[in-house]
Amino acid sequence: MIDLLVAGGGPAGLATAIHAALNGMEAVVVEPRPGPVDKACGEGVMPGGVRSLAGLGVAPAGHPLCGIRYVDGPHRAEAGFRDGTGLGVRRTVLSAALARRAADLGVRVVTGRVAGVRQGADGVTAAGLRARWLVAADGLHSPVRRALGLELPDRSPRRFGLRRHYRVAPWSDFVEVHWSGTGSGEAYVTPVAGDVVGVAFLTTARHPYDVHLGHFPELAARLEGCAVTSAVRGAGPMRQRVRGRVAGRVLLVGDAAGYVDALTGEGVSLALASAEAAVRCLRAGRPGAYEREWRRLSRWHRLLTGALVRVGCRRDTARLVVPAAARMPPVFAAAVHALQ
């Protein structure tokens, strides 16, 4: 019997499998798509995430990130990272680096899809395989989560993401978050190489990418004439409410474990941290402890991101976000530090 079956071969799933292998467990990853797996993502990894990758023995190529800058017309607010350097990295580059490390450790990746799950007293059967434990890291709209009845309804505004890359030298070592000030959303600029930046939008409006870009004239002017190096990719709705992250012998990791929003850029870092926590709890024979660990790891992300989304989605308050951050640098810096 396999020790750990992992549904999903993205960063969360591969990180879980790597942690398992490093702890002497046999891990098998089930993934329907050929690697490396891509998705719409801001592609910024916080310093804590960079440290997590180093602990896995993974060092993907990318662009160093020094902090976060908020931009809204003439208003600017920025805070540097205190606890190390972040990393802007293409999602495909990150996935490929994790896949190589997993393969080096003997993790097997099989093509397939985990939909139905059967549990017994001593194991789990899924995708024709039997294991002691199953970790579902199968994304924002996790089929495993849905099959286990762990989803909760959500009536908040539905937010969606769009991402594209441009061939241009980064003009900053900061992740830039451009606020429209109208409640229509934000633009995220992340340098991912010496000559490439990723530009993503988070918004409640379902419009084509170039329409969203037109809402940010300063950014559009910077990108005018730059070669587009990737197709537009989309994701959403972002917010996913989850009843719990443990169901018998199944644990939810990464986006499958529940998601607030991509606004603060913590998705990858939180996925890596929760992957480590899940394996630690399984090794200790205490799967139920993972729920508490996940809540502890995600606490500041849930509180701060939820508050920012509520403010940013309202036209009457969205225009106040950046001016307020600019007037209170210590508060903005403390918020950025809490997310590292």
C-alpha angles and dihedrals in degrees: 000000000000115000096219133013115195122201108208133034100217123110094286094050096043092046089052091051092048092051089049092050092048087055094052097260125135107238131188123189121208114203128163097202128071113250149290090054115218130192140164103283139150086234096214117131116200120228091260089056091050089053090049090053091050089052088056091050092250124133111169121191114255145117123295115245121209101187148307128293126194117208130190114160108293093353121096133177124174139172127190122223111261100194104053138299128311125217134231105208135165110251091233091052091051092047092049093050092050091046091053092050092047091051091049089056093050099256110157119220116200129188112245147091130258110215109135120046127194118194131196137175094277107019155011129243120204137145089009092300132107124215141163091240139013125210114196109210093155100133145254093324096038113191090201092054090050093047091053093051094241098132123105127201118256126203100181120114110289112242125197135191133221125185137188135163131231132200102237136116109259111256092204142027088220128089103245120214110194114199118206092207090219100086090250095114147270138279121223122204115193124175107223100171140005090274105023134073127185118221118197133177128209113195148141091228119092101217134134116275095254091053089057091047089055089063088066105055096174091053093043090054091053091052097043110124094009117132116251109231103184140034120254113269124193138200138179174322084268105201113079120177117205130195093214142331099232126063112169106294094353125093127187118224134179120358090346089068092066133288136219105183141306092242097110095040097234099125099105094038092051091046091054092047093048091048090057092046093050093053092045091054093047092049089053091050090241107113091159090064090067093077091060092044092051092050091050093048094047099039100104092038092055095045099044098037092047091051094048093048092051091051096041095051093061119080093213094055105028092078090058098057101084097036089051092049090048092052093049107043095164091054093048091047091049091051092051091046091052090058095053 
